[in-house]
Amino acid sequence: MRLLLMGPPGAGKGTQSAALAARYGIPAIATGDIFRSQVAERTPLGVTAQGYMDRGEYVPDEVTNAMVAARLGEADCARGFLLDGYPRTAEQVAELDALLAASDHALDAVVVLAVDTEELVGRLVRRAGLEGRTDDTEPVIRRRQEVYAEQTAPLIALYAARGLVREVDGTGTVVDVAARVDAALGAQSTIEASVS
Ligand code: B4P
């Protein structure tokens, strides 16, 4: 199984991804988590990524693409993977397409978690009080939502055109959302192809 988990910041991707990947016996790969661990270890990659993350901007594609290419080349990805938070730009979609084509594989589905913007901001402001993430201040949270709307939301139409998108209501309890994701993966695409 080769899955993407997409949705705006705070939609519940990180919350859902580990359990979802475990249900399919595949690794969950979250680019945000990898960047945060590199920041914590003060590696050169982490030093590069931190400034972008703290401003709510995306880390440059060449950095992110190289990191994901290396991770997908590891042995545990041979039988599948769940990518959480990647791709987020058109260039990242092109890189993932090339990586999959080179290994003669294809995506099985793209799960999109849908949550209203004010609910998203509320969740991330609450998380700020619990985890103290440097990108969870309200101005940066709102900037992250804008960046998602500008650069990532349009990509959903590309995957919809390929018949891969399963849109899931991301509101309600974590258990409710997980059940909807499972149901969606057993069903046909919920978004009609609209662009080619
Ligand atoms: P991420 O770590 O991916 O952060 P995110 O989009 O905010 O999602 P996250 O996983 O944290 O939120 P979740 O919905 O799980 O990215 C951080 C930064 O890294 C980016 O801004 C960017 O700078 C960089 N980056 C990452 N990938 C990149 C890429 N491909 N290219 C370039 N840059 C990249 O959870 C949010 C909160 O909601 C949690 O507190 C959770 O408890 C709560 N929640 C979850 N489900 C809920 C529910 N059903 N009800 C109520 N609350 C819920």
Boltz pocket constraint, residues with backbone or C-beta under 6 A from the ligand:
constraints:
  - pocket:
      binder: B
      contacts: [[A, 7], [A, 8], [A, 9], [A, 10], [A, 11], [A, 12], [A, 13], [A, 14], [A, 15], [A, 16], [A, 30], [A, 31], [A, 32], [A, 33], [A, 35], [A, 49], [A, 52], [A, 53], [A, 54], [A, 56], [A, 57], [A, 58], [A, 59], [A, 60], [A, 64], [A, 84], [A, 85], [A, 86], [A, 87], [A, 88], [A, 92], [A, 123], [A, 124], [A, 126], [A, 127], [A, 135], [A, 144], [A, 170], [A, 171], [A, 172], [A, 173], [A, 174], [A, 177]]
      max_distance: 6.0
